Amino acid sequence: MKLSSVSLFSAAVGLASASPVHKRAGVTDADILNYALTLEHLEAAFYEEGLKNYTHDDFTKAGMKDPFYSNLKMVAMDEQTHVQFLTQALTAAGAQPVAKCNYSFPATDVKSFLALGSVLEGVGVSAYLGAAASIMNDTYLTAAGSILTVEARHSAYLRAALGEAPSPQAFDDPLGLNEVYTVASPFIASCPSSNQKLPVKAFPSLTMSSMTGSKVDLMAGPGFNMDNTTGLYAAFITVTGPIWAQLTPKGDGKFSATIPEGVSGQSYVVLTKGNSQATDDNIVAGPAIVEVATSTSSMGGGMNSTTSMTSSSPSMSMSGSATPTPTYNAAPGMAPRSLVGVLAGFVGAMGLFL
């Protein structure tokens, strides 16, 4: 049973009453919750727009069997509930919650909508996981963790529907605030001037232009210093720290790298100066999102080859093949993450916090 508006408000007020906003190193818990609210606004708007654009019949024609459409509406309701909860909790704590922005989502049909939804859910999981270490108050941390687990369920459900392993690795990958903002900002067209500026910045974008086997080609975007590529490395983000890969420069901000062993599922790669750390101080571009696919178990169908994807830039490339119909009421023969050309010509939107 979903929470009623009254019970939701009571829970949010109780959270704020038990947990005053704390501050550490210039970043408050309110900043972190507003950062989370920003992502929840984006996800809620994404599902709202998609469910307006595509009917139950559209999903059925795309091969998505019942009760998939009903389940997707439940996912959309979850995101709206997250927005309401965080908004009310921030208000009750005396903080100003950020308002909904205007967005530009490049999905053109049901399949590209679901593929983009899977990416956004995966980024949401990584965002909450990465932000956890910055939350000082245990009660706020528990509330954020409760949202994280639901986002993970969304991600697993959509991955299975797309023929991908619902849980391709034993540990999810955390992303920092700036890394998440770099990925999310192209979908944000404009925001109310009343929205507070949060302590985040965007790195130069990193685009995956192609992938063959375990070799991935990357391209750095505007703002990247193309005249100084000495000492750069590819850092694949994991929960235990980056896994480093040598970069082969190809000129004009283009590079190639080999995906390291142990990287699978929706993964993130950034370019760093040196290979001692991957932090805000030495990341020079990225992250790009790379889907490193593995065969799924009997519960999820799966793919027969590695596919790849990026969503932090104006274009994305795909490779891979469709496989037998996965369970979870997925579409027969649907090619996983079939977003070929979805973001072609998509212009990076205005920044939210800059």
HUNOR-V571076 format. One record per helix or strand of 3 or more residues. SS is the DSSP state (A for helix, B for strand). FROM is the first residue (numbers start at 1). LEN is the number of residues. If there is no record, write none. Layout:
SS&FROM&LEN / SS&FROM&LEN
This chain:
A&5&14 / A&29&25 / A&56&6 / A&68&25 / A&110&25 / A&138&24 / A&177&11 / B&188&3 / B&206&7 / B&215&6 / B&232&5 / B&243&4 / B&248&4 / B&254&5 / B&265&9 / B&283&10
